[in-house]
Amino acid sequence: MRRNIDFIVSDGEILRSTLYGEQNLGRGAFIVFVHGFKGFKDWGFWPYAGEYLASQGHTSLAFNFSHNGVGEKLFDIDQPDRFARNTFSREIRELSEIVQAVRSGHFGDHRGLPIALVGHSRGGGIALTVASLRREVSAVVTWSSISFFDRYTERQKAKWREDGYFEALNQRTGQLMRLHTDLLDDVDLNKHDLLDLEKSVGRLEVPYLIIHGDQDMTVPVREAINLHSWSDSRATHLRIVPRTGHTFGITHPFTSSTACFDSVLDRTQTFLGSLA
């Protein structure tokens, strides 16, 4: 069972969301999915993951960040101007407000059971940052997560400031997607505190599961090693999945799962099931 919900954050922006497994409220974990760069709540594996975890007795919430570029059509990046003005700090604030709303019962009464964040790629970094700041979070799972937000060379940054924008290719659609200097300014201002993932991971006081493909060409597996080395080894589990890449063989639009991704879900479910 799934239900679409519009959640309005403190600055009036709308986060379009989908709740999976509402019938499970009051048992299992409440899981918040955090999509990555150029991602969205209905991309590829997210609906499949939501339905799977619902079948295992959990409730999941997938949502679109307000400036991910995906509007009311839900399946296309059709708001390039908003995408261009997105920042890491905005996403951290929006996820933080989602977590607060979950705990307050906005999405249904889950009776104080665990809240877990599951983030993919850049969303993993956002999830880790929020988990380090919000006591409501009981556990974190990252799939193919970044280990640093500042991913641009000094030459790229200089050109970015000179032009006033940076262009990123969306491999799936062929779109050249512009980023204004908002994101660059955010990195420069906050890279030593809010956007320092080594510090965030070092502050984590909850169980943490890291899953990464050994053939990831988008976020190299060494970034998973970084995250593991910074974390509390007593509460952290690292799983390197052999012979797979950044999305574990899943593409968009979704057609079917893969053995690799099913193993990711199985490991995630085992980890989440241990929280109750």
Helices and strands as residue ranges (DSSP letters): E 2-8, E 14-20, G 22-24, E 30-34, H 45-55, E 59-63, H 80-84, H 88-104, E 115-120, H 122-133, E 139-143, H 154-163, E 165-169, E 176-180, H 181-190, H 197-203, E 208-213, H 222-230, E 236-241, H 259-273
